[in-house]
Amino acid sequence: MTAPQATRKREPKIRENLPGPQTPEGLLFHYRPHEAAQWTPFTGRTISDMIARREIDYVFNGRDNYLTGAQIIALVERYTVKPFVAPAA
């Protein structure tokens, strides 16, 4: 009897030549979580987990979860730390 084969790690499919989320065609383009990760400070897995916990806005088409370019921009702005400015006395 032989040991069972180890399963292969599944790499997510990332499409080529994606428009940037800040471009006019990218604002409404649907990005998969692993594709959106290149413009955010998160990994694709983290974005998928945030979607599963309903922490961020996303698009659900009945089968898959997507982020639009506008949602990616909003996500980045949400987690951007702004510099501290002391109030004028």
Beta strands, then each sheet from edge to edge (+ up, - down):
strand 1: 30-31
strand 2: 59-60
strand 3: 65-68
sheet 1: 1+ 3- 2+
end
